[in-house]
Structure formats: structure tokens, C-alpha cells
Amino acid sequence: MSKLLVKSGALLFCAVLLAMDTSSSFPADDDAKVDGYVRGEMQRERIPGLALGVYRDGKIVKAEGYGIANLEWDVPVKADTIFQSGSVGKQFAATAVMMLVEERKVGLDDPIQKYFPDAPETWNGIKIRNLLSHTSGLGEYENGPRTKPDGLFYLRLDMTEDELYKRIAAMPMDFKPGEDWSYRNTNYVLLGILIHRVTGKFYGDYLQERIFKPLGMTSTRIISDRDIIPHRAAGYELVKGELKNQEWVSPTFNSTADGTLYFTVLDLEKWDSALYTERLLKRSSLDQMWTVMKLNNGQPNKANYGFAWEIKQINEHRVIEHGGAWQGFTCDISRYVDDKLTVVVLTNLDAGHAQPGKIAHTVAGLYVPALMPAEIKPIEDKEPQTAMLVRNLLQEIAAGKADQDRFTPELRAKLFPEAIERISDYLKELGPLKSLDLIKRGEEGERRSYQYRANYETMELFLSLQLTKDNKIAALDFS
């Protein structure tokens, strides 16, 4: 693992300011609006600290810190404060894989067995492009039961790459390769091991050599609890209304390719700038990463996901983005490529409470009004009995009295007891439900699908569910 130390943050920031192209700046009153909005959201979401990066044409127009980086020392966030990447780190691993593709050391259509010869037969049909796009069908190693003390992936257990791989190989598949899309950190853990096997270098060292050093990203590196890292923020979790330090995990789970990096908003300007060029990859390779992966049936995947990026439209403006969360940190990078505007939000609060994606989208809209997300308006609810079912369900879960008979056997097995307990604790923190709006209604085969917005005092919670003919809950997702 590379031991690159951070250069003086003050000198680095001054150099960046001197190099800024003021022609790319926005009016001063836009900055004031952004500052007011960010501080208001931090107060509402109880975010201790936040770093904001706004780049135009790949150059910084705003790099600002807000709040506190370390509550125990009352240290403020600055532009050079170091945050954890969470899954935003996946885009660097995907870029490294595409570099190997361009060098013809890896093929996107190569079967996974080429790099993992002892892979189980259930992995037949998995290609490298399936790992990059989360269409492999592999199970999630980082789910509740599997990361508990008696689970295969107990987060405080240290293990070698080979041991980690063997435990992944022992998991059952969720679906056949290419038949569906489901976000699985497992895919990128395997890609990190693949990079090591192909190059002979730990994937973090390979990123340092091929991406971070060439771009001058001097603060970006693999997480390390042991190294002395100046300007490192502390991560926090809200637990029953009280801020707590992030939970400790072993070095194994802070060195996988699914999102275990440190970086700053200053370094991410260099990353954003490079993505407008062919400095790292050919344009054709970048275009592949930013193209929605199709399933075996020829249809785009349901998440509009490419390779480590989501490809969306906001008010008919193309945005390529990704979020991340890990160990009391959350972040979002949203690149409005047609407008050449990028907004990065880094926070030191957990994903259950911080909403960096929402903040990034609104900040973009404050600078460029055409990018302001449209208000999500409710639709007419012709099934008040279903809305009542959902109300009762939320209240029962919050009270710790969820009725297992409400759920199909398959969903019951996934939710009870660990997942439903976590949801219960979270809903309890939000307090009383103020109102419930129906946002979307559809049919999926013999099931009815619904999306509701649950309005609480400090949070809008979106939940999607599917009901069977006999009103059993077959799917339940919160965001």
C-alpha cells in the first residue's frame, strides 16, 4: 500500500486559487445563496462537516469547507480536509480496469474464470463488463447477517485477498448473469483482486501509479487507520439522535476496490478536469463507461448504470453521477457534462441521515437555474386502503412491532430480524409521520408497485413497495 503523505494544505490551496480561471466564476450573490442553502441543509440533516467543490470546465470556481471536521477537537472543515470516498471510489477502479482493456491485458467480454480459474460453476457466464455494471448476479458480501460476528465477512476480521475471494465464491448467486441489475459491492472487490492478479500490484498502488500521481492528486490514497494523515476528518453516525464516532473495521475492509479511498474537493477538481480529456483513457473508453449497460433482453438496466457511473437526465440536461457512503462518511459527484459543470459534496455523516446527492443537485440549480430539480408532485391516490396499509406498516416498524405475516416468505427471510431492526431504529429517530404522498403507481406482472413520499419533520423518505394479489409485501425499499 502506498504511504504517500499529504503536502501542506495551505500552500496547495493557495496555488489552486492562483491558477483559477476567473472567467469561469459565477456571480458573488450565487455564492451567498449556496452558502446559505448548504448551512441550512447541514443544520436540518445534522451534518457535522461538509466540503463543497464546484468546477466549471474542469476548473474550481468554489472549494469551500463548512462545519466541523473533528468534533472532539472542534476542527473546522477546509477545502483541503480529507474525507472518505465510499462508493465514489469505484470509478477509479473502473478506470484502472479500462486502462487494462486498452492495453489488451483484460477484455470486457472475458469470462471471469480467465482470472479466477477455480471459480464456482455458478459463475459461468459472468463477464468483466457484468462486474463493472453490477449485472453479474453475485450476492452482496456487505449485507447485515454476513458482516455480523458469526458471518462470513465479519467487518472486524482481517484476511488476505485469497481468503476474501474464497468467501465470496462460497456465496449463492442472486440471479443469472445479465438478467437483472442489482448494486453489489462484491463486484468491485473482485475487480480489485483482478487488477492485482493482472498487474502484480495491489490495486491501490496501481491507482497511485497510473491515476493519482500523474494527475497530482496528492491527498488521494487508500484508507489507513495507522498512518499519520494530516487534515483527515472524522466520520460520524447518528444513533438514536446522538452523534457517535464511526465503527471500526479491519484493514481488509478498508482496502477493497468497492470504495475505500481518501480524497479532497481540491483533488477531485483534477479528476474532473482529466475526464474532459484523453489523459487517462481514450474517449471511446470513457463513452463506454458512460453508456447504460443493457441486459440480456436488450433493455437498459433499471438503474441507468454504466461502469461505476449512473447516467441520468435532469430537466433534459445529461448528468453522470455517483454517490458513496462508508464509516460515517457520505459523498456525491454530479457531472453535468453538457453544461461543463460539476458539483462534489463530501460529508462526515452516515448515509441514513446525510443527503449529499440532494445537496449537489440543488447547488447545481442555484448556479444554473435550468438544472434545478423539479419538485416531485404527488399523483391522485385512488387506493386509500393501500396508503393506510403503508401508514400502518411504517408505524408498526417504528414501534418495533412489524408483523411478519404482512410479507412474502422470500422478503421475510431477507428482512427479519436484522434488517427490520435497523429500519425500526431509523424510523423511530424520524419521529411521527406528518403525511404520505403517492408518487408513482404501476403493474409489474401480477404485482402492484407503488412509490410513496413519507414526510417527517426533518426528512423526506421515499419508499417503494410491491404487493401481491393477496396484499402481501413482496418488495420494500427505502431511500
C-alpha positions in Angstrom: 0.0 0.0 0.0 1.4 3.5 -0.9 2.4 5.7 2.0 2.1 9.0 0.2 1.8 11.8 2.7 -0.3 15.0 2.1 1.5 18.2 1.2 0.8 21.4 3.0 -2.9 22.0 2.5 -2.5 25.8 2.9 0.2 26.0 0.1 -1.8 23.7 -2.1 -5.0 25.7 -1.8 -3.2 29.0 -2.4 -1.7 27.5 -5.6 -5.2 26.4 -6.8 -6.7 29.8 -6.1 -3.9 31.5 -8.1 -4.4 29.1 -11.0 -8.2 29.6 -11.2 -9.7 31.0 -14.4 -12.0 33.8 -13.1 -13.9 33.8 -16.4 -15.4 30.5 -15.3 -16.7 32.0 -12.0 -20.3 32.8 -11.1 -21.7 36.0 -9.6 -20.9 36.6 -6.0 -24.6 36.5 -5.0 -24.8 32.9 -6.3 -22.1 32.0 -3.8 -24.0 33.7 -1.0 -27.1 31.7 -1.9 -25.2 28.5 -2.0 -23.6 29.2 1.4 -26.9 29.9 3.0 -28.5 26.8 1.4 -25.6 24.4 2.4 -25.6 25.7 6.0 -29.4 25.3 6.3 -29.3 21.7 5.0 -26.4 20.9 7.3 -28.5 22.1 10.3 -31.6 20.3 9.1 -29.7 17.0 8.5 -27.4 17.5 11.5 -24.3 17.1 9.3 -21.2 18.0 11.4 -18.9 18.9 8.5 -19.1 19.3 4.7 -16.8 20.2 1.9 -18.2 21.6 -1.4 -16.4 21.6 -4.7 -17.9 23.3 -7.8 -16.0 23.1 -11.1 -16.6 24.8 -14.4 -14.8 23.5 -17.5 -12.7 21.3 -15.1 -11.6 24.3 -13.0 -12.5 25.3 -9.4 -15.0 28.1 -9.0 -15.8 27.2 -5.4 -13.9 25.0 -2.9 -15.4 25.6 0.5 -15.5 23.9 3.9 -18.4 24.2 6.3 -18.9 23.0 9.8 -16.6 20.7 11.9 -14.2 18.1 10.7 -13.5 16.7 14.1 -16.0 17.3 16.9 -13.6 16.2 19.7 -11.0 18.9 18.7 -13.5 21.4 17.2 -11.5 21.5 14.0 -13.3 23.3 11.1 -13.6 21.8 7.6 -11.5 23.4 5.0 -11.0 22.9 1.3 -8.1 20.6 2.0 -9.9 18.4 4.6 -9.7 14.8 3.7 -12.9 12.7 3.6 -13.6 9.1 2.7 -14.9 8.2 -0.7 -17.4 5.5 -0.2 -18.5 4.1 -3.5 -17.4 7.1 -5.4 -14.1 5.3 -5.3 -15.5 2.7 -7.7 -15.0 5.0 -10.7 -11.2 5.0 -10.1 -11.2 1.1 -10.0 -13.3 1.1 -13.2 -10.9 3.5 -14.9 -8.0 1.2 -14.0 -9.8 -1.8 -15.5 -10.5 0.2 -18.7 -6.8 1.1 -18.9 -6.0 -2.6 -18.8 -8.6 -3.1 -21.5 -6.9 -0.5 -23.7 -3.6 -2.3 -23.1 -5.3 -5.6 -24.1 -4.5 -7.2 -20.8 -8.2 -7.5 -20.0 -11.2 -8.0 -22.2 -14.7 -6.7 -21.3 -16.2 -9.9 -22.6 -13.6 -12.2 -20.9 -15.2 -14.8 -18.7 -14.4 -14.3 -15.1 -12.9 -17.8 -15.0 -9.9 -16.4 -17.0 -8.8 -14.5 -13.9 -10.3 -16.8 -11.3 -9.7 -20.3 -12.7 -11.2 -22.0 -9.6 -14.4 -20.0 -9.7 -17.6 -22.0 -8.9 -19.7 -23.2 -11.8 -22.5 -20.8 -10.7 -20.2 -18.0 -12.0 -20.4 -19.4 -15.6 -21.5 -16.6 -17.9 -20.2 -13.7 -15.8 -18.1 -11.3 -17.9 -15.9 -8.4 -16.8 -18.5 -6.0 -18.1 -21.0 -7.6 -15.8 -18.8 -6.9 -12.8 -18.3 -3.3 -13.9 -22.0 -2.7 -14.4 -23.5 -4.7 -11.4 -25.3 -7.1 -13.7 -23.3 -10.2 -12.6 -25.9 -11.7 -10.3 -23.4 -12.1 -7.5 -24.7 -11.8 -3.9 -23.8 -8.9 -1.6 -21.0 -9.6 0.8 -21.7 -6.5 2.8 -25.2 -7.3 4.0 -26.3 -7.3 7.6 -26.1 -11.0 8.6 -22.8 -11.6 6.6 -21.0 -8.8 8.4 -22.0 -9.9 11.9 -19.5 -11.6 14.3 -20.6 -15.0 13.1 -20.8 -14.0 9.4 -18.5 -14.9 6.5 -17.5 -11.2 6.3 -17.4 -10.0 9.9 -16.1 -6.4 9.4 -13.5 -6.7 12.2 -11.9 -9.8 10.8 -8.7 -9.3 8.9 -8.0 -11.7 6.0 -5.9 -12.0 2.8 -7.2 -11.3 -0.7 -7.3 -15.0 -1.4 -9.3 -15.7 1.8 -11.7 -12.9 0.9 -12.1 -14.3 -2.6 -12.8 -17.8 -1.4 -15.6 -16.5 0.9 -17.1 -14.6 -2.0 -17.0 -17.7 -4.1 -19.0 -19.6 -1.4 -22.0 -17.2 -1.6 -25.1 -18.2 -3.7 -26.0 -16.2 -6.8 -28.9 -13.8 -6.7 -29.8 -14.1 -10.4 -28.2 -15.3 -13.7 -25.6 -13.0 -15.2 -27.0 -10.2 -17.4 -30.7 -11.0 -16.5 -31.1 -8.2 -14.0 -29.3 -5.3 -12.3 -28.5 -5.1 -8.6 -25.9 -2.9 -6.9 -23.3 -5.3 -5.3 -20.1 -4.1 -3.7 -18.9 -7.7 -4.3 -18.4 -6.9 -8.0 -15.8 -4.3 -7.3 -14.0 -6.3 -4.6 -13.4 -8.9 -7.3 -12.2 -6.2 -9.8 -9.7 -5.0 -7.3 -8.3 -8.6 -6.9 -8.3 -8.9 -10.7 -6.2 -5.7 -11.0 -3.7 -7.2 -8.6 -3.6 -10.6 -10.5 -3.1 -8.9 -13.9 -0.6 -6.2 -12.9 1.1 -7.9 -10.0 0.4 -4.7 -7.9 -2.1 -4.1 -5.1 -4.9 -2.2 -6.8 -4.4 0.9 -4.5 -0.7 1.1 -5.6 -1.8 0.7 -9.2 -4.2 3.6 -8.9 -1.5 5.7 -7.2 0.9 5.0 -10.1 -1.5 5.3 -13.0 -4.0 7.9 -11.8 -3.3 9.8 -8.6 0.4 10.7 -9.2 0.0 11.6 -12.9 -2.9 13.9 -12.1 -1.2 15.5 -9.0 -3.9 14.2 -6.6 -1.6 14.4 -3.7 -4.2 13.7 -0.9 -5.9 10.8 -2.6 -4.9 7.3 -1.4 -6.2 4.1 0.3 -7.6 4.4 3.8 -5.3 3.7 6.7 -6.0 4.0 10.4 -2.3 3.5 11.2 -0.7 6.2 9.1 -0.5 9.8 10.2 -2.6 11.7 7.7 -2.9 15.5 8.1 -6.3 17.2 7.7 -8.2 13.9 8.0 -11.8 14.3 9.0 -13.6 12.0 11.5 -16.7 10.1 10.4 -19.9 10.2 12.5 -23.1 8.3 12.8 -26.4 9.4 14.3 -27.5 6.7 16.7 -30.9 7.3 18.4 -30.4 11.1 17.9 -26.9 11.2 19.3 -23.7 11.6 17.3 -21.2 8.7 17.6 -17.8 8.0 16.1 -17.7 5.7 13.1 -17.4 2.0 13.9 -14.0 0.4 13.4 -13.5 -2.1 10.7 -10.4 -4.2 9.9 -7.8 -3.1 7.3 -9.2 -5.8 4.9 -12.4 -3.9 4.5 -10.7 -0.5 4.2 -8.5 -1.6 1.3 -11.0 -3.2 -1.2 -11.8 -1.6 -4.6 -15.5 -1.1 -3.8 -14.8 2.4 -2.3 -12.1 2.8 0.4 -10.2 6.0 -0.6 -9.4 9.3 0.9 -9.7 12.5 -1.1 -10.5 16.2 -1.0 -12.5 18.6 -3.2 -9.2 20.0 -4.4 -8.0 16.7 -5.7 -11.4 15.9 -7.3 -11.1 19.1 -9.4 -8.0 17.4 -11.1 -10.0 14.2 -11.6 -12.9 16.1 -13.1 -10.6 18.1 -15.4 -8.9 14.9 -16.6 -12.3 13.4 -17.5 -12.8 16.1 -20.2 -9.6 14.9 -21.9 -7.9 11.7 -23.0 -5.2 12.0 -20.5 -6.2 8.7 -18.7 -8.4 6.9 -21.3 -9.4 7.3 -24.9 -12.7 9.0 -25.5 -14.2 5.7 -26.7 -13.4 4.0 -23.4 -15.0 6.9 -21.4 -18.0 6.7 -23.6 -18.4 3.0 -22.7 -18.2 3.8 -19.0 -20.9 6.5 -19.5 -23.3 4.3 -21.6 -26.1 2.5 -19.8 -25.4 -1.2 -19.7 -28.1 -3.3 -21.4 -29.4 -6.6 -20.0 -29.6 -9.9 -21.9 -33.0 -9.0 -23.2 -31.6 -5.8 -24.9 -33.3 -3.5 -22.4 -31.3 -0.9 -20.4 -30.8 -1.8 -16.8 -33.3 -0.3 -14.3 -30.7 2.0 -12.7 -29.4 3.5 -15.9 -26.0 2.4 -14.8 -22.8 2.2 -16.9 -19.4 1.4 -15.4 -19.2 3.0 -11.9 -21.5 5.9 -13.1 -25.2 6.5 -13.2 -26.3 8.2 -16.4 -29.4 10.4 -15.9 -31.3 13.4 -17.2 -32.3 16.3 -15.1 -34.5 18.8 -16.9 -33.2 17.2 -20.1 -29.6 18.0 -19.1 -27.4 15.0 -19.0 -25.8 14.2 -15.7 -23.3 11.5 -14.9 -23.0 10.9 -11.2 -22.4 8.5 -8.3 -22.8 8.6 -4.6 -20.9 6.9 -1.8 -21.1 6.0 1.9 -18.8 4.3 4.3 -17.9 4.5 8.0 -19.8 7.7 8.8 -19.0 9.5 5.6 -21.2 10.2 2.5 -20.4 11.9 -0.7 -21.7 12.6 -4.2 -20.2 13.7 -7.5 -22.6 15.0 -10.2 -21.1 16.0 -13.6 -23.5 17.9 -15.8 -21.4 17.2 -18.8 -23.3 19.2 -21.4 -23.1 22.3 -19.1 -19.5 21.5 -18.1 -20.5 21.9 -14.5 -19.6 19.5 -11.7 -20.6 19.6 -8.1 -19.0 17.5 -5.4 -20.3 17.2 -1.8 -18.4 15.4 0.9 -19.8 15.0 4.4 -18.8 13.3 7.6 -22.3 11.9 8.5 -23.8 8.5 7.7 -26.0 7.7 4.8 -29.1 7.3 6.9 -29.1 11.0 7.6 -27.0 13.0 5.2 -28.2 13.6 1.6 -25.2 14.8 -0.4 -26.8 14.0 -3.7 -29.8 16.2 -2.9 -27.4 19.0 -1.8 -25.3 18.6 -5.0 -28.3 18.8 -7.3 -29.7 21.9 -5.6 -26.3 23.6 -5.6 -26.1 23.0 -9.3 -29.5 24.5 -9.7 -28.5 27.6 -7.7 -25.7 28.2 -10.1 -27.5 27.2 -13.3 -31.3 27.6 -12.8 -32.1 25.2 -15.7 -30.5 22.4 -13.6 -32.7 22.9 -10.5 -34.5 19.6 -9.9 -38.2 19.8 -10.5 -40.4 19.4 -7.4 -41.8 15.8 -7.2 -45.5 16.2 -7.2 -47.9 13.6 -5.9 -50.4 11.9 -8.1 -54.1 11.2 -7.4 -54.4 8.3 -4.9 -57.3 6.1 -5.9 -56.4 3.4 -3.4 -56.7 4.9 0.1 -56.7 1.4 1.5 -53.1 0.9 0.3 -52.0 4.2 1.7 -53.5 3.1 5.0 -51.6 -0.2 4.8 -48.3 1.7 4.3 -49.1 4.2 7.1 -49.7 1.3 9.5 -46.6 -0.5 8.2 -44.4 2.5 8.9 -45.9 2.9 12.4 -45.6 -0.8 13.2 -41.9 -0.9 12.1 -41.1 2.3 14.1 -42.7 0.8 17.2 -40.7 -2.5 16.7 -43.9 -4.4 16.1 -43.6 -5.3 12.4 -45.9 -8.2 11.6 -44.0 -10.9 9.7 -47.2 -12.2 8.2 -47.5 -8.9 6.1 -44.5 -10.1 4.0 -43.9 -12.8 1.5 -41.7 -15.7 2.8 -38.9 -14.6 0.5 -38.9 -10.9 1.7 -39.5 -12.0 5.3 -36.2 -14.1 5.2 -34.3 -11.0 4.0 -35.7 -8.5 6.5 -36.1 -10.4 9.7 -34.6 -9.9 12.2 -31.5 -7.7 11.5 -32.7 -5.5 8.6 -36.1 -4.7 10.1 -34.4 -3.8 13.4 -32.2 -1.3 11.7 -35.2 0.2 9.8 -37.1 0.4 13.1 -34.3 2.3 14.8 -34.1 4.7 11.9 -37.9 5.4 11.6 -38.0 5.9 15.4 -35.4 8.7 15.1 -37.5 10.5 12.5 -40.5 10.9 14.8 -44.1 11.0 13.9 -45.1 10.7 10.2 -46.6 14.0 9.1 -48.1 13.0 5.7 -47.8 10.4 2.9 -47.9 11.1 -0.8 -48.3 8.7 -3.7 -45.7 9.5 -6.3 -45.9 6.6 -8.7 -48.2 3.6 -9.3 -47.7 0.7 -11.7 -48.0 -3.0 -12.5 -45.1 -5.5 -12.6 -46.6 -8.8 -13.8 -49.1 -9.9 -11.2 -47.8 -7.5 -8.6 -48.8 -3.9 -8.0 -46.0 -1.4 -7.4 -46.1 1.9 -5.5 -43.8 4.7 -4.6 -44.6 7.0 -1.7 -43.0 10.0 -0.2 -43.2 9.9 3.6 -42.9 13.4 5.1 -41.2 13.7 8.5 -40.1 16.8 10.4 -36.6 16.7 9.2 -36.6 14.2 6.3 -38.4 13.2 3.1 -38.3 9.4 2.9 -39.1 7.7 -0.3 -40.3 4.1 -0.2 -41.1 1.7 -2.9 -43.0 -1.5 -2.4 -44.7 -4.3 -4.4 -47.9 -6.0 -3.3 -49.1 -9.4 -4.4 -52.7 -10.2 -5.2 -53.4 -11.0 -1.6 -51.7 -7.8 -0.4 -48.5 -9.5 0.8 -45.5 -7.2 0.6 -43.1 -8.7 -1.9 -40.6 -5.8 -2.1 -39.7 -2.9 0.2 -37.0 -0.3 -0.4 -36.2 3.0 1.3 -34.2 6.0 0.0 
